[in-house]
Amino acid sequence: MPFGKVPVLEIDGVMLPESRAIGIYLAKKFGLAGTDDMEFAQIEALMGYFEDFVKEIQSWFYVAIGYQQGDQVF
């Protein structure tokens, strides 16, 4: 494991770590990374927004599924 953890995508013996790098690689490989630099930047902005959202709700979610103790106040 390159960074000692998953996720890792291995292609032809080359290991690519980190979910964002894997996502960008796959999006470009399968034509889902936009048709120009501006579309790619817009997709990146949306992904950054989604990552911020996940970080914001992570502690609430852990409480909601019983992984941590606490209030489910959001």
Secondary structure, DSSP 8 states (H G I E B T S, - for coil): -TTSSS-EEEETTEEEESHHHHHHHHHHHTT-S-SSHHHHHHHHHHHHHHHHHHHHHHHHHHHHTTSS-S----
